[in-house]
Amino acid sequence: MKHSIQKVMLSGVFSCFLLGSVLADGTATAQATKPYWQDVQVVAVNKELPRSSFMTYGDRSTALTSRFEKSPYYSLLNGTWKFYL
């Protein structure tokens, strides 16, 4: 009786292991054959690397303040725009 319970438990664990390995292989091949535009895990294709922004200043003392607005090359784009169509 004791040996039959051990055999049933061992066969159950073994079958679960086999079933899990078969299912894991099936999903890996399904994801590999999916095109990248349909894969939800792909978040960036042909994306440029991020970079920092730079600003040119008129002199060193203004550059050390790190205020973009104080640069003579800074132009604020807020306001009313006039377009000629």
All heavy atoms as an XYZ file, in Angstrom:
673
protein
N       0.829     -1.193      0.000
C       0.000      0.000      0.000
C       0.866      1.247      0.000
O       0.604      2.180     -0.741
C      -0.914     -0.059      1.232
C      -1.729      1.154      1.454
S      -3.307      0.946      0.662
C      -4.056      2.424      1.101
N       1.890      1.235      0.840
C       2.765      2.391      0.963
C       3.526      2.625     -0.336
O       3.694      3.758     -0.774
C       3.719      2.169      2.134
C       4.439      3.392      2.580
C       5.252      3.088      3.821
C       5.698      4.336      4.492
N       6.517      4.073      5.656
N       3.962      1.519     -0.973
C       4.715      1.649     -2.223
C       3.828      2.112     -3.372
O       4.282      2.839     -4.259
C       5.397      0.318     -2.572
C       6.485     -0.055     -1.622
N       7.665      0.629     -1.564
C       6.552     -1.032     -0.677
C       8.434      0.093     -0.632
N       7.774     -0.936     -0.066
N       2.567      1.735     -3.380
C       1.670      2.150     -4.462
C       1.359      3.651     -4.364
O       1.246      4.331     -5.384
C       0.386      1.342     -4.444
O      -0.336      1.598     -3.261
N       1.254      4.171     -3.155
C       1.023      5.612     -2.982
C       2.255      6.387     -3.443
O       2.148      7.406     -4.115
C       0.671      5.935     -1.511
C      -0.686      5.335     -1.155
C       0.653      7.438     -1.280
C      -1.072      5.501      0.289
N       3.428      5.880     -3.135
C       4.666      6.536     -3.569
C       4.785      6.509     -5.091
O       5.214      7.484     -5.710
C       5.873      5.859     -2.930
C       6.035      6.165     -1.463
C       7.234      5.446     -0.856
O       7.814      4.560     -1.473
N       7.589      5.842      0.357
N       4.395      5.396     -5.709
C       4.449      5.304     -7.164
C       3.476      6.293     -7.814
O       3.792      6.945     -8.804
C       4.130      3.884     -7.616
C       5.240      2.900     -7.364
C       4.863      1.521     -7.858
C       5.949      0.513     -7.526
N       5.587     -0.838     -8.007
N       2.291      6.407     -7.260
C       1.299      7.343     -7.797
C       1.783      8.775     -7.645
O       1.683      9.587     -8.578
C      -0.070      7.132     -7.102
C      -1.032      8.253     -7.455
C      -0.651      5.789     -7.468
N       2.334      9.095     -6.494
C       2.854     10.454     -6.253
C       4.022     10.753     -7.189
O       4.099     11.837     -7.775
C       3.290     10.605     -4.794
C       2.158     10.546     -3.800
S       1.181     12.024     -3.797
C       2.272     13.118     -2.964
N       4.931      9.779     -7.336
C       6.087      9.970     -8.204
C       5.665     10.111     -9.655
O       6.176     10.979    -10.377
C       7.060      8.787     -8.045
C       8.379      8.905     -8.777
C       9.130     10.140     -8.291
C       9.214      7.662     -8.556
N       4.714      9.315    -10.109
C       4.244      9.431    -11.492
C       3.501     10.757    -11.705
O       3.595     11.359    -12.768
C       3.360      8.243    -11.863
O       2.185      8.258    -11.085
N       2.789     11.239    -10.697
C       2.109     12.530    -10.806
C       3.088     13.684    -10.920
O       2.922     14.581    -11.739
N       4.139     13.639    -10.113
C       5.161     14.692    -10.170
C       5.875     14.647    -11.512
O       6.119     15.678    -12.139
C       6.159     14.535     -8.999
C       7.373     15.419     -9.180
C       5.473     14.826     -7.684
N       6.192     13.454    -11.970
C       6.887     13.303    -13.247
C       6.016     13.794    -14.403
O       6.498     14.486    -15.303
C       7.289     11.834    -13.457
C       8.081     11.602    -14.696
C       9.361     12.095    -14.814
C       7.536     10.901    -15.766
C      10.101     11.883    -15.957
C       8.256     10.688    -16.909
C       9.554     11.183    -17.016
N       4.718     13.473    -14.383
C       3.837     13.916    -15.456
C       3.653     15.436    -15.438
O       3.580     16.076    -16.477
C       2.489     13.204    -15.380
O       1.852     13.518    -14.157
N       3.606     16.018    -14.248
C       3.521     17.485    -14.156
C       4.769     18.138    -14.719
O       4.710     19.154    -15.405
C       3.307     17.916    -12.715
S       1.646     17.596    -12.119
N       5.915     17.531    -14.446
C       7.176     18.058    -14.965
C       7.195     17.984    -16.486
O       7.571     18.943    -17.166
C       8.355     17.270    -14.371
C       9.673     17.640    -14.962
C      10.276     18.841    -14.655
C      10.314     16.778    -15.848
C      11.490     19.185    -15.211
C      11.521     17.110    -16.406
C      12.115     18.317    -16.095
N       6.773     16.848    -17.037
C       6.744     16.706    -18.493
C       5.754     17.669    -19.135
O       6.043     18.302    -20.150
C       6.384     15.266    -18.871
C       7.492     14.236    -18.721
C       6.968     12.860    -19.073
C       8.670     14.597    -19.589
N       4.582     17.783    -18.550
C       3.571     18.687    -19.093
C       4.053     20.137    -19.040
O       3.881     20.900    -19.990
C       2.267     18.537    -18.317
C       1.099     19.397    -18.779
C       0.720     19.014    -20.210
C      -0.067     19.246    -17.850
N       4.688     20.519    -17.954
C       5.213     21.877    -17.834
C       6.296     22.162    -18.846
O       6.348     23.241    -19.440
N       7.185     21.208    -19.083
C       8.259     21.428    -20.052
C       7.710     21.499    -21.476
O       8.177     22.282    -22.294
C       9.325     20.344    -19.935
O       8.782     19.080    -20.257
N       6.683     20.706    -21.783
C       6.079     20.754    -23.117
C       5.373     22.088    -23.331
O       5.500     22.716    -24.390
C       5.101     19.568    -23.308
C       4.239     19.765    -24.536
C       5.872     18.272    -23.396
N       4.631     22.558    -22.340
C       3.938     23.841    -22.469
C       4.906     24.999    -22.553
O       4.677     25.958    -23.285
C       2.972     24.032    -21.301
C       1.741     23.126    -21.297
C       0.921     23.391    -20.048
C       0.919     23.340    -22.543
N       6.004     24.934    -21.807
C       6.990     26.015    -21.847
C       7.658     26.072    -23.209
O       7.893     27.154    -23.746
C       8.025     25.810    -20.750
N       7.959     24.936    -23.809
C       8.562     24.935    -25.138
C       7.587     25.423    -26.189
O       7.967     26.105    -27.125
C       9.046     23.521    -25.497
C      10.268     23.112    -24.695
O      10.924     24.016    -24.160
O      10.545     21.896    -24.615
N       6.318     25.121    -26.033
C       5.317     25.558    -27.002
C       5.143     27.058    -27.017
O       5.003     27.673    -28.057
N       5.180     27.704    -25.848
C       5.022     29.162    -25.804
C       6.273     29.855    -26.299
O       6.197     30.922    -26.887
C       4.697     29.635    -24.381
O       5.710     29.170    -23.494
C       3.347     29.144    -23.939
N       7.445     29.275    -26.086
C       8.686     29.903    -26.542
C       8.745     29.912    -28.064
O       9.153     30.891    -28.671
C       9.894     29.175    -25.967
N       8.314     28.841    -28.697
C       8.338     28.817    -30.157
C       7.248     29.699    -30.740
O       7.417     30.279    -31.794
C       8.185     27.373    -30.680
O       6.981     26.825    -30.153
C       9.364     26.518    -30.293
N       6.119     29.822    -30.042
C       5.053     30.688    -30.540
C       5.481     32.150    -30.491
O       5.164     32.924    -31.386
C       3.781     30.482    -29.725
N       6.217     32.545    -29.463
C       6.678     33.923    -29.364
C       7.797     34.198    -30.361
O       7.927     35.288    -30.866
C       7.158     34.224    -27.948
C       6.028     34.348    -26.958
C       6.531     34.621    -25.558
O       7.716     34.535    -25.303
N       5.631     34.936    -24.669
N       8.609     33.203    -30.656
C       9.715     33.412    -31.579
C       9.211     33.589    -33.009
O       9.823     34.279    -33.802
C      10.689     32.245    -31.500
N       8.099     32.969    -33.356
C       7.586     33.084    -34.715
C       6.702     34.308    -34.898
O       6.368     34.650    -36.021
C       6.774     31.822    -35.085
O       5.711     31.667    -34.148
C       7.657     30.593    -35.067
N       6.317     34.977    -33.844
C       5.458     36.163    -33.951
C       6.288     37.342    -34.463
O       7.375     37.604    -33.980
C       4.885     36.499    -32.580
C       3.847     37.605    -32.612
C       3.366     37.971    -31.237
C       2.494     36.871    -30.692
N       1.826     37.285    -29.454
N       5.795     38.096    -35.466
C       6.534     39.268    -35.941
C       6.617     40.346    -34.859
O       5.752     40.425    -33.991
C       5.721     39.757    -37.131
C       4.548     38.877    -37.254
C       4.588     37.850    -36.186
N       7.636     41.167    -34.934
C       7.876     42.130    -33.858
C       6.765     43.160    -33.735
O       6.513     43.680    -32.665
C       9.234     42.818    -34.032
C       9.307     43.803    -35.168
C       8.983     45.136    -34.966
C       9.691     43.423    -36.431
C       9.038     46.042    -35.997
C       9.758     44.311    -37.464
C       9.430     45.628    -37.241
O       9.486     46.527    -38.262
N       6.073     43.482    -34.806
C       5.011     44.501    -34.711
C       3.751     43.957    -34.045
O       2.879     44.722    -33.681
C       4.684     45.091    -36.075
C       4.155     44.111    -37.073
C       2.867     43.694    -37.199
C       4.887     43.433    -38.071
N       2.753     42.795    -38.222
C       3.997     42.610    -38.778
C       6.208     43.423    -38.454
C       4.393     41.798    -39.819
C       6.592     42.622    -39.503
C       5.695     41.824    -40.164
N       3.661     42.644    -33.870
C       2.528     42.062    -33.163
C       2.888     41.628    -31.755
O       2.021     41.210    -30.999
C       1.989     40.855    -33.938
C       1.359     41.225    -35.241
C       0.880     39.999    -35.994
O       1.207     38.885    -35.653
N       0.095     40.224    -37.035
N       4.156     41.717    -31.397
C       4.608     41.290    -30.075
C       4.477     42.447    -29.093
O       5.013     43.521    -29.311
C       6.071     40.830    -30.150
C       6.532     40.158    -28.890
O       5.697     39.920    -27.988
O       7.735     39.850    -28.797
N       3.723     42.227    -28.018
C       3.501     43.293    -27.040
C       4.741     43.574    -26.199
O       4.838     44.638    -25.609
C       2.333     42.948    -26.089
C       1.210     43.901    -26.231
C       1.890     41.552    -26.177
N       5.681     42.657    -26.172
C       6.885     42.846    -25.380
C       7.882     43.794    -26.053
O       8.774     44.320    -25.403
C       7.566     41.489    -25.116
C       6.695     40.519    -24.350
C       6.329     41.035    -22.972
O       7.139     41.668    -22.307
N       5.095     40.803    -22.562
N       7.742     44.019    -27.346
C       8.649     44.913    -28.071
C       8.172     46.343    -27.868
O       7.049     46.688    -28.217
C       8.685     44.565    -29.571
C       9.561     45.547    -30.331
C       9.181     43.152    -29.767
N       9.013     47.183    -27.291
C       8.611     48.561    -27.016
C       9.417     49.584    -27.819
O       9.051     50.747    -27.871
C       8.738     48.892    -25.509
C       7.725     48.116    -24.710
C      10.130     48.620    -24.999
N      10.511     49.160    -28.442
C      11.322     50.119    -29.173
C      12.013     49.438    -30.347
O      12.850     48.579    -30.150
C      12.366     50.748    -28.264
N      11.643     49.847    -31.568
C      12.306     49.375    -32.771
C      12.760     50.613    -33.529
O      11.992     51.543    -33.734
C      11.347     48.526    -33.637
C      12.003     48.127    -34.949
C      10.912     47.303    -32.874
N      14.014     50.643    -33.928
C      14.612     51.796    -34.615
C      14.483     53.073    -33.791
O      14.217     54.144    -34.317
C      13.986     51.993    -35.996
C      14.285     50.850    -36.927
O      15.325     50.204    -36.798
N      13.392     50.582    -37.844
N      14.645     52.963    -32.515
C      14.541     54.106    -31.611
C      15.937     54.642    -31.320
O      16.851     53.880    -31.041
C      13.874     53.672    -30.307
C      13.706     54.774    -29.309
C      13.050     54.254    -28.054
C      13.001     55.326    -26.996
N      12.469     54.813    -25.736
N      16.090     55.947    -31.395
C      17.374     56.547    -31.081
C      17.582     56.569    -29.577
O      16.626     56.649    -28.801
C      17.446     57.968    -31.628
C      17.489     58.025    -33.138
C      17.752     59.424    -33.631
O      18.295     60.246    -32.868
O      17.406     59.693    -34.774
N      18.820     56.504    -29.168
C      19.141     56.552    -27.754
C      18.837     57.936    -27.191
O      18.978     58.950    -27.898
C      20.619     56.223    -27.544
C      21.028     54.801    -27.930
C      22.539     54.647    -27.814
C      20.330     53.792    -27.049
N      18.398     58.027    -25.949
C      18.119     59.343    -25.364
C      19.398     60.157    -25.210
O      20.480     59.607    -25.031
C      17.509     59.008    -24.005
C      17.898     57.616    -23.727
C      18.128     56.937    -25.027
N      19.251     61.449    -25.292
C      20.418     62.322    -25.143
C      20.036     63.521    -24.288
O      18.861     63.817    -24.103
C      20.935     62.789    -26.495
C      19.938     63.579    -27.294
C      20.512     63.971    -28.637
N      19.553     64.721    -29.411
C      19.434     66.035    -29.395
N      20.229     66.747    -28.630
N      18.538     66.650    -30.128
N      21.019     64.219    -23.817
C      20.756     65.391    -22.987
C      20.658     66.633    -23.870
O      21.157     66.667    -24.985
C      21.866     65.562    -21.947
O      23.103     65.744    -22.594
N      20.031     67.664    -23.358
C      19.909     68.903    -24.115
C      21.051     69.851    -23.741
O      21.554     69.841    -22.628
C      18.555     69.559    -23.831
O      18.456     69.834    -22.455
N      21.426     70.668    -24.701
C      22.522     71.610    -24.494
C      22.059     73.014    -24.831
O      21.147     73.204    -25.629
C      23.718     71.248    -25.390
C      24.324     69.923    -25.063
C      23.971     68.792    -25.788
C      25.227     69.786    -24.035
C      24.518     67.570    -25.498
C      25.776     68.566    -23.734
C      25.424     67.454    -24.467
N      22.695     73.989    -24.235
C      22.367     75.383    -24.505
C      23.660     76.168    -24.617
O      24.601     75.937    -23.868
C      21.509     75.946    -23.363
C      21.045     77.336    -23.575
S      19.974     77.393    -25.013
C      19.737     79.112    -25.176
N      23.696     77.097    -25.554
C      24.863     77.944    -25.746
C      24.652     79.248    -24.998
O      23.570     79.824    -25.028
C      25.056     78.240    -27.243
O      25.080     77.005    -27.947
C      26.334     78.981    -27.501
N      25.695     79.699    -24.310
C      25.638     80.941    -23.537
C      26.628     81.940    -24.104
O      27.594     81.580    -24.775
C      25.948     80.668    -22.069
C      24.906     79.817    -21.386
C      25.048     78.442    -21.300
C      23.772     80.384    -20.839
C      24.090     77.665    -20.685
C      22.807     79.619    -20.223
C      22.981     78.254    -20.143
O      22.026     77.494    -19.537
N      26.404     83.202    -23.798
C      27.278     84.264    -24.292
C      28.612     84.329    -23.566
O      29.655     84.573    -24.180
N      28.611     84.084    -22.267
C      29.864     84.125    -21.504
C      29.836     83.069    -20.399
O      28.825     82.429    -20.147
C      30.109     85.521    -20.918
C      28.973     85.974    -20.025
O      27.977     85.252    -19.923
O      29.093     87.053    -19.425
N      30.950     82.924    -19.743
C      31.100     81.862    -18.751
C      30.234     82.089    -17.517
O      29.632     81.165    -16.978
C      32.570     81.754    -18.355
C      32.812     80.662    -17.377
C      34.226     80.644    -16.875
N      34.228     79.850    -15.668
C      34.963     78.800    -15.458
N      35.818     78.449    -16.361
N      34.885     78.132    -14.356
N      30.147     83.308    -17.035
C      29.385     83.576    -15.817
C      27.894     83.276    -16.020
O      27.232     82.767    -15.123
C      29.591     85.023    -15.367
O      29.142     85.913    -16.369
N      27.374     83.569    -17.197
C      25.978     83.248    -17.478
C      25.785     81.735    -17.583
O      24.772     81.197    -17.149
C      25.526     83.906    -18.791
O      25.884     85.281    -18.775
C      24.036     83.788    -18.985
N      26.766     81.044    -18.144
C      26.670     79.585    -18.291
C      26.698     78.901    -16.932
O      26.048     77.870    -16.733
C      27.812     79.074    -19.152
N      27.404     79.464    -15.972
C      27.483     78.852    -14.652
C      26.171     78.981    -13.875
O      25.941     78.222    -12.935
C      28.634     79.467    -13.850
C      30.030     79.081    -14.354
C      31.099     79.838    -13.578
C      30.253     77.598    -14.261
N      25.305     79.904    -14.261
C      24.014     80.020    -13.581
C      23.046     78.927    -14.030
O      22.077     78.648    -13.333
C      23.360     81.381    -13.860
O      23.111     81.495    -15.253
C      24.228     82.522    -13.365
N      23.312     78.304    -15.187
C      22.473     77.232    -15.753
C      21.032     77.675    -15.965
O      20.103     76.904    -15.809
C      22.518     75.990    -14.863
O      23.822     75.498    -14.795
N      20.832     78.937    -16.305
C      19.490     79.452    -16.605
C      19.396     79.685    -18.119
O      20.061     80.546    -18.663
C      19.241     80.770    -15.867
C      19.370     80.725    -14.356
C      18.181     80.154    -13.722
N      17.002     80.886    -14.164
C      15.878     80.921    -13.507
N      15.772     80.281    -12.377
N      14.853     81.569    -13.982
N      18.558     78.914    -18.793
C      18.411     79.041    -20.242
C      17.915     80.423    -20.632
O      18.287     80.970    -21.661
C      17.418     78.000    -20.759
C      17.979     76.616    -20.912
C      18.887     76.100    -20.020
C      17.580     75.832    -21.963
C      19.394     74.832    -20.155
C      18.078     74.544    -22.123
C      18.991     74.043    -21.217
N      17.060     81.001    -19.787
C      16.455     82.283    -20.127
C      17.472     83.417    -20.188
O      17.245     84.426    -20.838
C      15.383     82.658    -19.089
C      14.312     81.618    -18.864
C      14.699     80.578    -17.814
O      15.399     80.917    -16.851
O      14.303     79.423    -17.995
N      18.593     83.294    -19.516
C      19.592     84.366    -19.475
C      20.519     84.351    -20.679
O      21.297     85.272    -20.858
C      20.403     84.258    -18.193
C      19.533     84.405    -16.966
C      20.313     84.912    -15.813
C      19.371     85.048    -14.648
N      19.440     86.323    -14.031
N      20.451     83.319    -21.502
C      21.319     83.227    -22.675
C      20.807     84.155    -23.770
O      19.595     84.263    -23.996
C      21.339     81.790    -23.187
O      22.009     81.734    -24.422
N      21.696     84.834    -24.500
C      21.244     85.674    -25.614
C      20.720     84.842    -26.788
O      20.060     85.367    -27.679
C      22.492     86.464    -26.018
C      23.638     85.690    -25.486
C      23.140     84.940    -24.296
N      20.987     83.548    -26.783
C      20.553     82.663    -27.864
C      19.229     81.962    -27.552
O      18.767     81.149    -28.331
C      21.634     81.611    -28.146
C      22.970     82.238    -28.397
C      23.975     82.147    -27.460
C      23.229     82.939    -29.570
C      25.216     82.724    -27.678
C      24.454     83.530    -29.802
C      25.442     83.420    -28.852
O      26.656     84.003    -29.074
N      18.637     82.273    -26.424
C      17.386     81.658    -26.002
C      16.219     82.458    -26.576
O      16.189     83.678    -26.495
C      17.312     81.638    -24.479
C      16.030     81.077    -23.915
C      15.813     79.716    -23.854
C      15.040     81.921    -23.428
C      14.647     79.203    -23.324
C      13.875     81.416    -22.895
C      13.684     80.057    -22.848
O      12.536     79.546    -22.323
N      15.266     81.762    -27.176
C      14.090     82.421    -27.736
C      12.842     81.713    -27.226
O      12.664     80.513    -27.457
C      14.141     82.376    -29.262
O      12.996     82.982    -29.794
N      11.980     82.444    -26.552
C      10.750     81.889    -26.016
C       9.714     81.801    -27.133
O       9.486     82.761    -27.852
C      10.241     82.777    -24.878
C       9.045     82.271    -24.112
C       9.396     80.974    -23.393
C       8.591     83.304    -23.108
N       9.093     80.644    -27.290
C       8.146     80.440    -28.381
C       6.700     80.575    -27.945
O       5.791     80.361    -28.746
C       8.370     79.058    -29.003
C       9.746     78.846    -29.627
C       9.880     77.428    -30.141
C       9.985     79.843    -30.734
N       6.448     80.951    -26.701
C       5.082     81.179    -26.240
C       4.593     82.524    -26.764
O       5.362     83.453    -26.943
C       5.020     81.195    -24.712
C       5.264     79.832    -24.130
O       5.180     78.828    -24.822
N       5.567     79.804    -22.848
N       3.309     82.631    -27.001
C       2.757     83.895    -27.441
C       1.868     83.724    -28.653
O       1.529     82.625    -29.065
N       1.515     84.856    -29.260
C       0.634     84.848    -30.417
C       1.474     84.724    -31.672
O       2.440     85.452    -31.863
C      -0.183     86.150    -30.487
O      -0.860     86.307    -29.238
C      -1.187     86.094    -31.599
N       1.087     83.811    -32.519
C       1.793     83.588    -33.782
C       0.918     84.054    -34.923
O      -0.289     83.929    -34.895
C       2.086     82.090    -33.959
C       3.155     81.559    -33.060
C       3.173     81.547    -31.710
C       4.373     80.982    -33.488
N       4.310     80.985    -31.246
C       5.085     80.618    -32.323
C       4.948     80.704    -34.702
C       6.320     80.007    -32.376
C       6.183     80.100    -34.734
C       6.855     79.757    -33.587
N       1.554     84.617    -35.925
C       0.839     85.029    -37.119
C       1.329     84.188    -38.290
O       2.516     84.164    -38.592
C       1.090     86.508    -37.423
C       0.535     87.431    -36.376
C       0.795     88.862    -36.731
C       0.269     89.780    -35.650
N       0.543     91.182    -35.958
N       0.369     83.516    -38.923
C       0.702     82.680    -40.064
C       0.077     83.297    -41.314
O      -1.074     83.728    -41.305
C       0.163     81.254    -39.892
C       0.845     80.496    -38.793
C       0.267     80.405    -37.535
C       2.064     79.881    -39.032
C       0.877     79.696    -36.518
C       2.687     79.172    -38.012
C       2.102     79.084    -36.763
N       0.851     83.346    -42.367
C       0.343     83.829    -43.635
C       0.158     82.631    -44.542
O       1.115     81.986    -44.955
C       1.329     84.831    -44.265
C       1.512     86.061    -43.411
C       2.646     86.239    -42.643
C       0.530     87.046    -43.400
C       2.805     87.358    -41.841
C       0.694     88.173    -42.589
C       1.834     88.320    -41.833
O       1.992     89.442    -41.059
N      -1.104     82.327    -44.857
C      -1.406     81.176    -45.697
C      -1.646     81.576    -47.115
O      -2.213     82.538    -47.465
C      -2.626     80.433    -45.152
C      -2.493     79.958    -43.705
C      -3.799     79.359    -43.230
C      -1.391     78.912    -43.599
